[in-house]
Amino acid sequence: VQLQASGGGLVQARGSLSLSCAACGRSFCTYAMGWFRQAPGKEREFVAASSWIGGNAYYADSVKGRFTISRDNAKNTAYLQTNSLKPEDTAVYYCAAGRRGDFRSNYFRNNWYDYWGQGTQVTVSS
């Protein structure tokens, strides 16, 4: 599975961006999807994750209530709607796909995911 993230940009605080992650390859609907981010000088951190059919979604506490993960399996695309953005949300955002077992216990772990997109930069100005 190849992943292509897009939709990043420069936005003022309290603004919104819609990130997309297009997947090339078969069986997209069998993969759980995750979004992670990495700010300069910091480790990559979990943002949000969605199960195979999108029925279960998980969020980092720092984005809960502001970000929404979704997916359209017919379009082989996952989305991350980011609202009420803050300067501390500034980072490179990565999408990831995986289908190992025990997703509910591991959705926040980098090494649970097998495939990664190239990242898209989100910059939030104050």
N, C-alpha and C positions, 0 to 999 in steps of 0.2 A: 504494500500500500504506500503510495506517495501522497504526501500532504502539502498543500499550498495555502499558507495563511495570508490574509490580506485585510485591509480596512483600517489599519492604523493611521495615525496622523497627529497633528498638533491641535489641541483643543483647550479652551479656557476652563478653569475650575467650574464645576457644576454643569459642565457640558456632557455630551454623550457621543459615543462612537459605537458602530456595529462592526464587529470583527467576524470574518468568515474563514472557514477552513474547508477547502475543496479536496476531496479524496479521489485519487485515481487508482483503480484496482477493483477487483471483485470482492464481493461479500462485505461491503462497507457496513451493512446493517448488523453484522455479527461482531463488530468492534465497539467497545466502549470508547468514549472520547473524553479527553481531558484538555484543560487549558492551564498553562503555567506561565509564570513571568519571572524575568530576571532584571533587576535594577543594577546599575553600575556598582561594582564592588560588593555585590551581595550574591548569595546563592539563589539558585532557581527555586521558586516556591509555587506551591499549589494554589490555583485560583478556583477552578470549578471542574466538575466531571458529570458525565451523563452515561447511563447504562445503555445497553445495546439497542433497546427499543425506545429509549428516552423516558421511561417511566420513573426512573429514579435520578434525582439530581442532587449534587452535593456542592457545597460552597465553603470557601475559607471564611472565617469569621469577619475578616477585614472587608469583604465584598458583599456579604450577605445583605439582601434587601436592596442592593444597588445594581448587581450584575445578574444576568439571566443566561443560562446555557440552554440551547435547543439544538435540534437536528432535524434534517429533512432527508430521510433515507432514500427517497425517490430521486433526489438531486445529489446524493453522495456528499452532502455538505453539513457541517456543524457550524453553529453560530455562538457568539458571545456578545450579548447586548450589554454595554457598559453605560450606566447612567450616574448622574451626580458625581462625576469624576473629581478626584482630588489630586493635588500635586504628588502625593505619595503613591499614586497609581502609576506614575511614570516608570516605564520598563519596556523591555522587549517581550512581547507576548508570543508564546509558542502553543501550537495545538499538538496533540499526541493521540495515538490510537493503540489499543491493546485488547487482547482477548484471552488473557491468562485467567486462571481460576481465582475465586474469592475476591471479586471486584469490590464488594462492600467493605472489605477489611483493608484494601490496598489502593483505593482510588487516588489517594493523595501522595503516593510514592512515585518518584521519578522512574525508578527501575521496574515498575510494573508495566510500563508502556514500551511497546516494541518499535513504534514508528513515530517520527517527529517531523513537523514542518520546519521551515527555515526561520520563522519568527517575523513579527511585524512590530514596528516601533510605535509606542503610544507615549506621547509627551503632553503633560497637563501643566499649563501655566497658571500661576496664581494671580 
